[in-house]
């Protein structure tokens, strides 16, 4: 028989903890809120498990739930987890897995698909993983991010965005009512004073000499890097290039939308120098793959590390992606071409929606003039800067 009675429970108003026996307590808060809690010990560890509001849970039901919780703990079952399952509210870990499953087919980038869950597993699940999505609050998210905010700022920002995505999903599913106070969370994090890292670029004035040294030897990796420089393309676009994308007759390379960062088809006008690189690559072509620059593994493109190794072997203190910056700096400082033409050549997205709506053309002919001029510069030949066609 317990120490409390149903009548006595209703009469208790003074804040405090009132024991019924066998670890069952009625908690009365300063504001008058009353709830049930059972304290259970197992293997020297103590747990306090909430059993519900006294407004909804009677003394008899509280005793029943307390007995059930003690039995579950005894056989290794987590009562809180079992109640969550009954209510259908997933933990943050479970919700993240559901969000990933629903969205992964829409994410084109395989690396992004893999990293989306792995970053949460490494930096969010240890502190938030077993918490119901309905109970995730700003301070807990802030503390999880603070552990990596200064050491891994870019990763931390991605984790923050992914946590928000999971919580927004939980709201849409009816598992919680309010979003995270993301502005307050961000303000509560330490200020990161490190400058953003940019891809190391070779000064454009040194590109011609670099290409001359690059051409001293020939390999698939060196040809790919030369093509990358002459087309101002991204590494992935070059490494994934297929022979079916190349139109030698019209000197055009059409990169399909699914291989572009912006998911829009991009047409690259090919200079005479770029075409000559492709002709040299064609001489190495085999029947094994339709890739312009195949890797060592059958049917696989070159790895990004292949281009990095070429640069390292040549003692170049830059990255393959950095040649896009070299190209852009050259356009700005040495030519009269309009910036819009250079941005189109780099396949950069137009930030202004209004401008994007009106600039529907791809500036192909102007870009052809630009790429021809860039090839001339890269080949170490004089370029008449004054008379370059303005964009």
Secondary structure, 3 states (H helix, E strand, C coil): CCCCCHHHHHHCCCCEEEEEECCEEEEECCCCCEEEEEEEEECCEEEEEEEEECCCCCHHHHHHHHHHHHHHHHCCCCHHHHHHHHHCCCEHHHHHHHHHHHHHHHCCCHHHHHHHHHHHHHHCHHHHCCCEHHHCCHHHHHHHHHCCCCCCHHHHHHHHHHHHHHHHHHHHCCCCCCCCCHHHHHHCCCCCCCCCCCCCCCCHHHHHHHHHHHCCCCCHHHHHHHHHHHHCCCHHHHHCCEHHHEECCCCEEEECHHHCCCCCCEEEECCHHHHHHHHHHHCCCCCCCCECCECCCCCCECCHHHHHHHHHHCCCCCCCCHHHHHHHHHHHHHCCCCHHHHHHHCCCCCCCHHHHHHCCCCCHHHHHHHHHHHHHHHCCCCCCCCCCCCC
